[in-house]
Amino acid sequence: MPVFEYKCKECDTVYDVLHKSSKETNGAVCPNCKSSNSIKLISTFSSKISPGNKGGCENGNCGMPSSGGGCPGGMCGMN
């Protein structure tokens, strides 16, 4: 089930809504002021690499290119 982040246009509250499917994204109601006048925000996500994975960022080999933002010594922020 996807979680979407919204910002209320009435009171500027940012809140999350768990939808049953990615196609059914209507019905976002602000928990603060109960307004349905909200905008969907672009959110990031996080993934976890299991500790036994030899290709993880902890050893600087997460698959990102070494030039232009790779994992120099596991410092890319993905671990």
PyMOL Python script that loads the backbone (N, CA, C, O; Angstrom):
from pymol import cmd

cmd.read_pdbstr("""\
ATOM      1  N   MET A   1       0.837  -1.180   0.000  1.00  0.00           N
ATOM      2  CA  MET A   1       0.000   0.000   0.000  1.00  0.00           C
ATOM      3  C   MET A   1       0.884   1.246   0.000  1.00  0.00           C
ATOM      4  O   MET A   1       1.745   1.407   0.865  1.00  0.00           O
ATOM      5  N   PRO A   2       0.664   2.113  -0.966  1.00  0.00           N
ATOM      6  CA  PRO A   2       1.499   3.319  -1.043  1.00  0.00           C
ATOM      7  C   PRO A   2       1.107   4.384  -0.027  1.00  0.00           C
ATOM      8  O   PRO A   2      -0.068   4.565   0.292  1.00  0.00           O
ATOM      9  N   VAL A   3       2.114   5.077   0.467  1.00  0.00           N
ATOM     10  CA  VAL A   3       1.916   6.198   1.383  1.00  0.00           C
ATOM     11  C   VAL A   3       2.268   7.467   0.610  1.00  0.00           C
ATOM     12  O   VAL A   3       3.354   7.571   0.041  1.00  0.00           O
ATOM     13  N   PHE A   4       1.357   8.419   0.591  1.00  0.00           N
ATOM     14  CA  PHE A   4       1.586   9.684  -0.090  1.00  0.00           C
ATOM     15  C   PHE A   4       1.629  10.811   0.920  1.00  0.00           C
ATOM     16  O   PHE A   4       0.934  10.777   1.936  1.00  0.00           O
ATOM     17  N   GLU A   5       2.445  11.801   0.638  1.00  0.00           N
ATOM     18  CA  GLU A   5       2.588  12.955   1.518  1.00  0.00           C
ATOM     19  C   GLU A   5       1.838  14.133   0.898  1.00  0.00           C
ATOM     20  O   GLU A   5       1.954  14.390  -0.300  1.00  0.00           O
ATOM     21  N   TYR A   6       1.075  14.837   1.713  1.00  0.00           N
ATOM     22  CA  TYR A   6       0.276  15.972   1.263  1.00  0.00           C
ATOM     23  C   TYR A   6       0.589  17.202   2.108  1.00  0.00           C
ATOM     24  O   TYR A   6       1.074  17.099   3.235  1.00  0.00           O
ATOM     25  N   LYS A   7       0.295  18.377   1.528  1.00  0.00           N
ATOM     26  CA  LYS A   7       0.386  19.632   2.269  1.00  0.00           C
ATOM     27  C   LYS A   7      -0.949  20.352   2.107  1.00  0.00           C
ATOM     28  O   LYS A   7      -1.427  20.571   0.995  1.00  0.00           O
ATOM     29  N   CYS A   8      -1.532  20.711   3.239  1.00  0.00           N
ATOM     30  CA  CYS A   8      -2.816  21.404   3.249  1.00  0.00           C
ATOM     31  C   CYS A   8      -2.618  22.839   2.780  1.00  0.00           C
ATOM     32  O   CYS A   8      -1.729  23.538   3.265  1.00  0.00           O
ATOM     33  N   LYS A   9      -3.447  23.280   1.836  1.00  0.00           N
ATOM     34  CA  LYS A   9      -3.363  24.653   1.331  1.00  0.00           C
ATOM     35  C   LYS A   9      -4.000  25.652   2.296  1.00  0.00           C
ATOM     36  O   LYS A   9      -3.778  26.857   2.180  1.00  0.00           O
ATOM     37  N   GLU A  10      -4.781  25.156   3.238  1.00  0.00           N
ATOM     38  CA  GLU A  10      -5.464  26.039   4.185  1.00  0.00           C
ATOM     39  C   GLU A  10      -4.606  26.359   5.408  1.00  0.00           C
ATOM     40  O   GLU A  10      -4.539  27.513   5.830  1.00  0.00           O
ATOM     41  N   CYS A  11      -3.944  25.339   5.986  1.00  0.00           N
ATOM     42  CA  CYS A  11      -3.213  25.560   7.235  1.00  0.00           C
ATOM     43  C   CYS A  11      -1.732  25.161   7.151  1.00  0.00           C
ATOM     44  O   CYS A  11      -1.025  25.224   8.157  1.00  0.00           O
ATOM     45  N   ASP A  12      -1.258  24.757   5.978  1.00  0.00           N
ATOM     46  CA  ASP A  12       0.146  24.379   5.725  1.00  0.00           C
ATOM     47  C   ASP A  12       0.614  23.144   6.493  1.00  0.00           C
ATOM     48  O   ASP A  12       1.820  22.935   6.626  1.00  0.00           O
ATOM     49  N   THR A  13      -0.288  22.335   6.993  1.00  0.00           N
ATOM     50  CA  THR A  13       0.083  21.089   7.664  1.00  0.00           C
ATOM     51  C   THR A  13       0.534  20.073   6.625  1.00  0.00           C
ATOM     52  O   THR A  13      -0.109  19.909   5.588  1.00  0.00           O
ATOM     53  N   VAL A  14       1.643  19.388   6.905  1.00  0.00           N
ATOM     54  CA  VAL A  14       2.118  18.303   6.044  1.00  0.00           C
ATOM     55  C   VAL A  14       1.746  16.995   6.728  1.00  0.00           C
ATOM     56  O   VAL A  14       2.006  16.812   7.918  1.00  0.00           O
ATOM     57  N   TYR A  15       1.132  16.082   5.967  1.00  0.00           N
ATOM     58  CA  TYR A  15       0.664  14.823   6.543  1.00  0.00           C
ATOM     59  C   TYR A  15       0.749  13.700   5.518  1.00  0.00           C
ATOM     60  O   TYR A  15       0.837  13.946   4.315  1.00  0.00           O
ATOM     61  N   ASP A  16       0.720  12.463   6.010  1.00  0.00           N
ATOM     62  CA  ASP A  16       0.796  11.272   5.176  1.00  0.00           C
ATOM     63  C   ASP A  16      -0.562  10.600   5.114  1.00  0.00           C
ATOM     64  O   ASP A  16      -1.336  10.634   6.070  1.00  0.00           O
ATOM     65  N   VAL A  17      -0.843   9.974   3.946  1.00  0.00           N
ATOM     66  CA  VAL A  17      -2.068   9.204   3.778  1.00  0.00           C
ATOM     67  C   VAL A  17      -1.696   7.856   3.178  1.00  0.00           C
ATOM     68  O   VAL A  17      -0.995   7.791   2.169  1.00  0.00           O
ATOM     69  N   LEU A  18      -2.167   6.786   3.799  1.00  0.00           N
ATOM     70  CA  LEU A  18      -1.971   5.438   3.294  1.00  0.00           C
ATOM     71  C   LEU A  18      -3.158   5.092   2.405  1.00  0.00           C
ATOM     72  O   LEU A  18      -4.295   5.032   2.873  1.00  0.00           O
ATOM     73  N   HIS A  19      -2.892   4.865   1.120  1.00  0.00           N
ATOM     74  CA  HIS A  19      -3.954   4.533   0.166  1.00  0.00           C
ATOM     75  C   HIS A  19      -3.948   3.036  -0.110  1.00  0.00           C
ATOM     76  O   HIS A  19      -2.903   2.392  -0.014  1.00  0.00           O
ATOM     77  N   LYS A  20      -5.092   2.484  -0.448  1.00  0.00           N
ATOM     78  CA  LYS A  20      -5.197   1.058  -0.731  1.00  0.00           C
ATOM     79  C   LYS A  20      -4.464   0.677  -2.014  1.00  0.00           C
ATOM     80  O   LYS A  20      -3.973  -0.445  -2.136  1.00  0.00           O
ATOM     81  N   SER A  21      -4.386   1.596  -2.968  1.00  0.00           N
ATOM     82  CA  SER A  21      -3.641   1.346  -4.200  1.00  0.00           C
ATOM     83  C   SER A  21      -3.099   2.661  -4.721  1.00  0.00           C
ATOM     84  O   SER A  21      -3.558   3.731  -4.319  1.00  0.00           O
ATOM     85  N   SER A  22      -2.119   2.587  -5.617  1.00  0.00           N
ATOM     86  CA  SER A  22      -1.532   3.810  -6.161  1.00  0.00           C
ATOM     87  C   SER A  22      -2.494   4.525  -7.103  1.00  0.00           C
ATOM     88  O   SER A  22      -2.302   5.706  -7.393  1.00  0.00           O
ATOM     89  N   LYS A  23      -3.523   3.834  -7.586  1.00  0.00           N
ATOM     90  CA  LYS A  23      -4.510   4.453  -8.477  1.00  0.00           C
ATOM     91  C   LYS A  23      -5.608   5.166  -7.700  1.00  0.00           C
ATOM     92  O   LYS A  23      -6.280   6.043  -8.242  1.00  0.00           O
ATOM     93  N   GLU A  24      -5.794   4.802  -6.450  1.00  0.00           N
ATOM     94  CA  GLU A  24      -6.843   5.395  -5.624  1.00  0.00           C
ATOM     95  C   GLU A  24      -6.210   6.388  -4.659  1.00  0.00           C
ATOM     96  O   GLU A  24      -5.891   6.041  -3.522  1.00  0.00           O
ATOM     97  N   THR A  25      -6.028   7.632  -5.119  1.00  0.00           N
ATOM     98  CA  THR A  25      -5.337   8.636  -4.303  1.00  0.00           C
ATOM     99  C   THR A  25      -6.228   9.805  -3.919  1.00  0.00           C
ATOM    100  O   THR A  25      -5.727  10.849  -3.502  1.00  0.00           O
ATOM    101  N   ASN A  26      -7.532   9.650  -4.052  1.00  0.00           N
ATOM    102  CA  ASN A  26      -8.423  10.736  -3.641  1.00  0.00           C
ATOM    103  C   ASN A  26      -8.804  10.562  -2.174  1.00  0.00           C
ATOM    104  O   ASN A  26      -8.580   9.502  -1.589  1.00  0.00           O
ATOM    105  N   GLY A  27      -9.365  11.579  -1.601  1.00  0.00           N
ATOM    106  CA  GLY A  27      -9.830  11.492  -0.234  1.00  0.00           C
ATOM    107  C   GLY A  27      -8.823  11.921   0.817  1.00  0.00           C
ATOM    108  O   GLY A  27      -8.932  11.513   1.973  1.00  0.00           O
ATOM    109  N   ALA A  28      -7.845  12.736   0.441  1.00  0.00           N
ATOM    110  CA  ALA A  28      -6.871  13.229   1.417  1.00  0.00           C
ATOM    111  C   ALA A  28      -7.501  14.381   2.196  1.00  0.00           C
ATOM    112  O   ALA A  28      -7.831  15.420   1.625  1.00  0.00           O
ATOM    113  N   VAL A  29      -7.663  14.189   3.498  1.00  0.00           N
ATOM    114  CA  VAL A  29      -8.262  15.206   4.365  1.00  0.00           C
ATOM    115  C   VAL A  29      -7.245  15.581   5.430  1.00  0.00           C
ATOM    116  O   VAL A  29      -6.678  14.712   6.092  1.00  0.00           O
ATOM    117  N   CYS A  30      -7.018  16.870   5.589  1.00  0.00           N
ATOM    118  CA  CYS A  30      -6.055  17.366   6.564  1.00  0.00           C
ATOM    119  C   CYS A  30      -6.480  16.969   7.980  1.00  0.00           C
ATOM    120  O   CYS A  30      -7.614  17.226   8.384  1.00  0.00           O
ATOM    121  N   PRO A  31      -5.568  16.340   8.733  1.00  0.00           N
ATOM    122  CA  PRO A  31      -5.925  15.952  10.105  1.00  0.00           C
ATOM    123  C   PRO A  31      -6.030  17.141  11.060  1.00  0.00           C
ATOM    124  O   PRO A  31      -6.607  17.021  12.140  1.00  0.00           O
ATOM    125  N   ASN A  32      -5.472  18.294  10.662  1.00  0.00           N
ATOM    126  CA  ASN A  32      -5.485  19.475  11.526  1.00  0.00           C
ATOM    127  C   ASN A  32      -6.769  20.293  11.366  1.00  0.00           C
ATOM    128  O   ASN A  32      -7.448  20.594  12.348  1.00  0.00           O
ATOM    129  N   CYS A  33      -7.097  20.651  10.112  1.00  0.00           N
ATOM    130  CA  CYS A  33      -8.250  21.537   9.896  1.00  0.00           C
ATOM    131  C   CYS A  33      -9.408  20.867   9.143  1.00  0.00           C
ATOM    132  O   CYS A  33     -10.442  21.490   8.901  1.00  0.00           O
ATOM    133  N   LYS A  34      -9.222  19.591   8.775  1.00  0.00           N
ATOM    134  CA  LYS A  34     -10.252  18.784   8.091  1.00  0.00           C
ATOM    135  C   LYS A  34     -10.566  19.265   6.684  1.00  0.00           C
ATOM    136  O   LYS A  34     -11.605  18.903   6.133  1.00  0.00           O
ATOM    137  N   SER A  35      -9.691  20.077   6.086  1.00  0.00           N
ATOM    138  CA  SER A  35      -9.881  20.550   4.719  1.00  0.00           C
ATOM    139  C   SER A  35      -9.444  19.475   3.736  1.00  0.00           C
ATOM    140  O   SER A  35      -8.537  18.696   4.027  1.00  0.00           O
ATOM    141  N   SER A  36     -10.082  19.430   2.583  1.00  0.00           N
ATOM    142  CA  SER A  36      -9.657  18.519   1.515  1.00  0.00           C
ATOM    143  C   SER A  36      -8.898  19.285   0.426  1.00  0.00           C
ATOM    144  O   SER A  36      -8.632  18.742  -0.646  1.00  0.00           O
ATOM    145  N   ASN A  37      -8.554  20.530   0.700  1.00  0.00           N
ATOM    146  CA  ASN A  37      -7.821  21.377  -0.235  1.00  0.00           C
ATOM    147  C   ASN A  37      -6.318  21.190   0.002  1.00  0.00           C
ATOM    148  O   ASN A  37      -5.678  21.999   0.674  1.00  0.00           O
ATOM    149  N   SER A  38      -5.772  20.107  -0.562  1.00  0.00           N
ATOM    150  CA  SER A  38      -4.370  19.753  -0.347  1.00  0.00           C
ATOM    151  C   SER A  38      -3.669  19.491  -1.668  1.00  0.00           C
ATOM    152  O   SER A  38      -4.307  19.232  -2.689  1.00  0.00           O
ATOM    153  N   ILE A  39      -2.347  19.563  -1.629  1.00  0.00           N
ATOM    154  CA  ILE A  39      -1.539  19.195  -2.788  1.00  0.00           C
ATOM    155  C   ILE A  39      -0.660  18.006  -2.413  1.00  0.00           C
ATOM    156  O   ILE A  39      -0.195  17.890  -1.279  1.00  0.00           O
ATOM    157  N   LYS A  40      -0.441  17.116  -3.401  1.00  0.00           N
ATOM    158  CA  LYS A  40       0.424  15.967  -3.172  1.00  0.00           C
ATOM    159  C   LYS A  40       1.869  16.415  -3.338  1.00  0.00           C
ATOM    160  O   LYS A  40       2.212  17.062  -4.328  1.00  0.00           O
ATOM    161  N   LEU A  41       2.710  16.075  -2.378  1.00  0.00           N
ATOM    162  CA  LEU A  41       4.117  16.440  -2.417  1.00  0.00           C
ATOM    163  C   LEU A  41       4.940  15.320  -3.047  1.00  0.00           C
ATOM    164  O   LEU A  41       4.538  14.157  -3.036  1.00  0.00           O
ATOM    165  N   ILE A  42       6.080  15.682  -3.587  1.00  0.00           N
ATOM    166  CA  ILE A  42       7.009  14.689  -4.101  1.00  0.00           C
ATOM    167  C   ILE A  42       7.861  14.228  -2.935  1.00  0.00           C
ATOM    168  O   ILE A  42       8.576  15.024  -2.325  1.00  0.00           O
ATOM    169  N   SER A  43       7.784  12.950  -2.629  1.00  0.00           N
ATOM    170  CA  SER A  43       8.478  12.398  -1.476  1.00  0.00           C
ATOM    171  C   SER A  43       9.619  11.491  -1.924  1.00  0.00           C
ATOM    172  O   SER A  43       9.638  10.998  -3.052  1.00  0.00           O
ATOM    173  N   THR A  44      10.558  11.284  -1.025  1.00  0.00           N
ATOM    174  CA  THR A  44      11.635  10.342  -1.278  1.00  0.00           C
ATOM    175  C   THR A  44      11.325   9.038  -0.570  1.00  0.00           C
ATOM    176  O   THR A  44      10.400   8.967   0.240  1.00  0.00           O
ATOM    177  N   PHE A  45      12.083   8.026  -0.868  1.00  0.00           N
ATOM    178  CA  PHE A  45      11.916   6.765  -0.175  1.00  0.00           C
ATOM    179  C   PHE A  45      13.276   6.252   0.255  1.00  0.00           C
ATOM    180  O   PHE A  45      14.316   6.728  -0.200  1.00  0.00           O
ATOM    181  N   SER A  46      13.243   5.290   1.126  1.00  0.00           N
ATOM    182  CA  SER A  46      14.477   4.715   1.643  1.00  0.00           C
ATOM    183  C   SER A  46      14.432   3.210   1.459  1.00  0.00           C
ATOM    184  O   SER A  46      13.390   2.583   1.647  1.00  0.00           O
ATOM    185  N   SER A  47      15.556   2.640   1.095  1.00  0.00           N
ATOM    186  CA  SER A  47      15.648   1.185   1.015  1.00  0.00           C
ATOM    187  C   SER A  47      16.823   0.740   1.867  1.00  0.00           C
ATOM    188  O   SER A  47      17.799   1.471   2.031  1.00  0.00           O
ATOM    189  N   LYS A  48      16.720  -0.436   2.394  1.00  0.00           N
ATOM    190  CA  LYS A  48      17.763  -0.941   3.276  1.00  0.00           C
ATOM    191  C   LYS A  48      18.445  -2.118   2.598  1.00  0.00           C
ATOM    192  O   LYS A  48      17.789  -3.002   2.046  1.00  0.00           O
ATOM    193  N   ILE A  49      19.762  -2.115   2.646  1.00  0.00           N
ATOM    194  CA  ILE A  49      20.542  -3.221   2.124  1.00  0.00           C
ATOM    195  C   ILE A  49      20.858  -4.113   3.309  1.00  0.00           C
ATOM    196  O   ILE A  49      21.329  -3.640   4.344  1.00  0.00           O
ATOM    197  N   SER A  50      20.600  -5.399   3.158  1.00  0.00           N
ATOM    198  CA  SER A  50      20.816  -6.311   4.276  1.00  0.00           C
ATOM    199  C   SER A  50      22.293  -6.374   4.651  1.00  0.00           C
ATOM    200  O   SER A  50      23.155  -6.212   3.788  1.00  0.00           O
ATOM    201  N   PRO A  51      22.596  -6.610   5.940  1.00  0.00           N
ATOM    202  CA  PRO A  51      23.984  -6.616   6.402  1.00  0.00           C
ATOM    203  C   PRO A  51      24.859  -7.654   5.707  1.00  0.00           C
ATOM    204  O   PRO A  51      26.069  -7.456   5.596  1.00  0.00           O
ATOM    205  N   GLY A  52      24.277  -8.754   5.240  1.00  0.00           N
ATOM    206  CA  GLY A  52      25.060  -9.786   4.584  1.00  0.00           C
ATOM    207  C   GLY A  52      25.352  -9.496   3.122  1.00  0.00           C
ATOM    208  O   GLY A  52      26.074 -10.260   2.482  1.00  0.00           O
ATOM    209  N   ASN A  53      24.821  -8.431   2.585  1.00  0.00           N
ATOM    210  CA  ASN A  53      25.006  -8.088   1.182  1.00  0.00           C
ATOM    211  C   ASN A  53      26.401  -7.518   0.969  1.00  0.00           C
ATOM    212  O   ASN A  53      26.738  -6.478   1.535  1.00  0.00           O
ATOM    213  N   LYS A  54      27.209  -8.183   0.164  1.00  0.00           N
ATOM    214  CA  LYS A  54      28.594  -7.757  -0.062  1.00  0.00           C
ATOM    215  C   LYS A  54      28.689  -6.568  -1.010  1.00  0.00           C
ATOM    216  O   LYS A  54      29.769  -5.998  -1.165  1.00  0.00           O
ATOM    217  N   GLY A  55      27.589  -6.179  -1.649  1.00  0.00           N
ATOM    218  CA  GLY A  55      27.634  -5.072  -2.594  1.00  0.00           C
ATOM    219  C   GLY A  55      27.049  -3.799  -2.039  1.00  0.00           C
ATOM    220  O   GLY A  55      26.686  -2.907  -2.807  1.00  0.00           O
ATOM    221  N   GLY A  56      26.946  -3.686  -0.741  1.00  0.00           N
ATOM    222  CA  GLY A  56      26.311  -2.531  -0.136  1.00  0.00           C
ATOM    223  C   GLY A  56      27.225  -1.337  -0.017  1.00  0.00           C
ATOM    224  O   GLY A  56      28.409  -1.415  -0.343  1.00  0.00           O
ATOM    225  N   CYS A  57      26.686  -0.251   0.441  1.00  0.00           N
ATOM    226  CA  CYS A  57      27.427   0.999   0.576  1.00  0.00           C
ATOM    227  C   CYS A  57      28.466   0.957   1.689  1.00  0.00           C
ATOM    228  O   CYS A  57      29.401   1.758   1.706  1.00  0.00           O
ATOM    229  N   GLU A  58      28.298   0.015   2.625  1.00  0.00           N
ATOM    230  CA  GLU A  58      29.264  -0.030   3.718  1.00  0.00           C
ATOM    231  C   GLU A  58      30.677  -0.312   3.222  1.00  0.00           C
ATOM    232  O   GLU A  58      31.647   0.022   3.902  1.00  0.00           O
ATOM    233  N   ASN A  59      30.807  -0.930   2.030  1.00  0.00           N
ATOM    234  CA  ASN A  59      32.137  -1.155   1.485  1.00  0.00           C
ATOM    235  C   ASN A  59      32.405  -0.304   0.244  1.00  0.00           C
ATOM    236  O   ASN A  59      33.385  -0.527  -0.467  1.00  0.00           O
ATOM    237  N   GLY A  60      31.523   0.681  -0.016  1.00  0.00           N
ATOM    238  CA  GLY A  60      31.731   1.594  -1.142  1.00  0.00           C
ATOM    239  C   GLY A  60      31.381   1.003  -2.483  1.00  0.00           C
ATOM    240  O   GLY A  60      31.877   1.470  -3.508  1.00  0.00           O
ATOM    241  N   ASN A  61      30.527  -0.027  -2.506  1.00  0.00           N
ATOM    242  CA  ASN A  61      30.197  -0.677  -3.764  1.00  0.00           C
ATOM    243  C   ASN A  61      28.692  -0.893  -3.877  1.00  0.00           C
ATOM    244  O   ASN A  61      28.233  -2.034  -3.937  1.00  0.00           O
ATOM    245  N   CYS A  62      27.933   0.177  -3.905  1.00  0.00           N
ATOM    246  CA  CYS A  62      26.480   0.035  -3.985  1.00  0.00           C
ATOM    247  C   CYS A  62      25.967   0.049  -5.417  1.00  0.00           C
ATOM    248  O   CYS A  62      24.759  -0.038  -5.635  1.00  0.00           O
ATOM    249  N   GLY A  63      26.850   0.156  -6.387  1.00  0.00           N
ATOM    250  CA  GLY A  63      26.429   0.162  -7.768  1.00  0.00           C
ATOM    251  C   GLY A  63      26.345   1.550  -8.366  1.00  0.00           C
ATOM    252  O   GLY A  63      26.111   1.684  -9.567  1.00  0.00           O
ATOM    253  N   MET A  64      26.528   2.584  -7.567  1.00  0.00           N
ATOM    254  CA  MET A  64      26.533   3.938  -8.093  1.00  0.00           C
ATOM    255  C   MET A  64      27.850   4.171  -8.818  1.00  0.00           C
ATOM    256  O   MET A  64      28.876   3.623  -8.417  1.00  0.00           O
ATOM    257  N   PRO A  65      27.842   4.970  -9.872  1.00  0.00           N
ATOM    258  CA  PRO A  65      29.100   5.240 -10.573  1.00  0.00           C
ATOM    259  C   PRO A  65      30.089   5.949  -9.660  1.00  0.00           C
ATOM    260  O   PRO A  65      29.707   6.788  -8.844  1.00  0.00           O
ATOM    261  N   SER A  66      31.370   5.600  -9.808  1.00  0.00           N
ATOM    262  CA  SER A  66      32.383   6.177  -8.928  1.00  0.00           C
ATOM    263  C   SER A  66      32.639   7.646  -9.207  1.00  0.00           C
ATOM    264  O   SER A  66      33.132   8.360  -8.334  1.00  0.00           O
ATOM    265  N   SER A  67      32.317   8.106 -10.393  1.00  0.00           N
ATOM    266  CA  SER A  67      32.480   9.533 -10.695  1.00  0.00           C
ATOM    267  C   SER A  67      31.129  10.219 -10.645  1.00  0.00           C
ATOM    268  O   SER A  67      30.133   9.674 -11.121  1.00  0.00           O
ATOM    269  N   GLY A  68      31.090  11.391 -10.081  1.00  0.00           N
ATOM    270  CA  GLY A  68      29.857  12.173 -10.049  1.00  0.00           C
ATOM    271  C   GLY A  68      28.821  11.687  -9.055  1.00  0.00           C
ATOM    272  O   GLY A  68      27.640  11.602  -9.393  1.00  0.00           O
ATOM    273  N   GLY A  69      29.234  11.365  -7.834  1.00  0.00           N
ATOM    274  CA  GLY A  69      28.251  11.055  -6.806  1.00  0.00           C
ATOM    275  C   GLY A  69      28.173   9.623  -6.388  1.00  0.00           C
ATOM    276  O   GLY A  69      27.134   9.194  -5.886  1.00  0.00           O
ATOM    277  N   GLY A  70      29.224   8.858  -6.569  1.00  0.00           N
ATOM    278  CA  GLY A  70      29.225   7.467  -6.170  1.00  0.00           C
ATOM    279  C   GLY A  70      29.390   7.316  -4.667  1.00  0.00           C
ATOM    280  O   GLY A  70      29.025   8.208  -3.900  1.00  0.00           O
ATOM    281  N   CYS A  71      29.937   6.192  -4.255  1.00  0.00           N
ATOM    282  CA  CYS A  71      30.095   5.868  -2.838  1.00  0.00           C
ATOM    283  C   CYS A  71      31.574   5.870  -2.449  1.00  0.00           C
ATOM    284  O   CYS A  71      32.156   4.794  -2.314  1.00  0.00           O
ATOM    285  N   PRO A  72      32.194   7.011  -2.268  1.00  0.00           N
ATOM    286  CA  PRO A  72      33.590   7.010  -1.854  1.00  0.00           C
ATOM    287  C   PRO A  72      33.723   6.539  -0.414  1.00  0.00           C
ATOM    288  O   PRO A  72      33.477   7.297   0.524  1.00  0.00           O
ATOM    289  N   GLY A  73      34.112   5.287  -0.252  1.00  0.00           N
ATOM    290  CA  GLY A  73      34.303   4.757   1.101  1.00  0.00           C
ATOM    291  C   GLY A  73      33.021   4.613   1.884  1.00  0.00           C
ATOM    292  O   GLY A  73      33.046   4.707   3.111  1.00  0.00           O
ATOM    293  N   GLY A  74      31.886   4.387   1.213  1.00  0.00           N
ATOM    294  CA  GLY A  74      30.613   4.194   1.900  1.00  0.00           C
ATOM    295  C   GLY A  74      29.983   5.477   2.402  1.00  0.00           C
ATOM    296  O   GLY A  74      29.184   5.442   3.338  1.00  0.00           O
ATOM    297  N   MET A  75      30.324   6.619   1.799  1.00  0.00           N
ATOM    298  CA  MET A  75      29.828   7.900   2.301  1.00  0.00           C
ATOM    299  C   MET A  75      28.716   8.480   1.452  1.00  0.00           C
ATOM    300  O   MET A  75      28.518   9.695   1.455  1.00  0.00           O
ATOM    301  N   CYS A  76      27.988   7.656   0.733  1.00  0.00           N
ATOM    302  CA  CYS A  76      26.932   8.194  -0.136  1.00  0.00           C
ATOM    303  C   CYS A  76      25.632   8.430   0.606  1.00  0.00           C
ATOM    304  O   CYS A  76      24.714   9.027   0.045  1.00  0.00           O
ATOM    305  N   GLY A  77      25.525   7.991   1.828  1.00  0.00           N
ATOM    306  CA  GLY A  77      24.315   8.228   2.604  1.00  0.00           C
ATOM    307  C   GLY A  77      23.256   7.162   2.433  1.00  0.00           C
ATOM    308  O   GLY A  77      22.156   7.301   2.968  1.00  0.00           O
ATOM    309  N   MET A  78      23.558   6.097   1.700  1.00  0.00           N
ATOM    310  CA  MET A  78      22.558   5.043   1.488  1.00  0.00           C
ATOM    311  C   MET A  78      22.601   3.969   2.563  1.00  0.00           C
ATOM    312  O   MET A  78      21.766   3.065   2.539  1.00  0.00           O
ATOM    313  N   ASN A  79      23.527   4.025   3.496  1.00  0.00           N
ATOM    314  CA  ASN A  79      23.574   2.989   4.527  1.00  0.00           C
ATOM    315  C   ASN A  79      23.112   3.521   5.852  1.00  0.00           C
ATOM    316  O   ASN A  79      23.086   2.784   6.838  1.00  0.00           O
TER     317      ASN A  79
END
""", "prot")
cmd.dss("prot")
cmd.show_as("cartoon", "prot")
cmd.util.cbc("prot")
cmd.orient("prot")
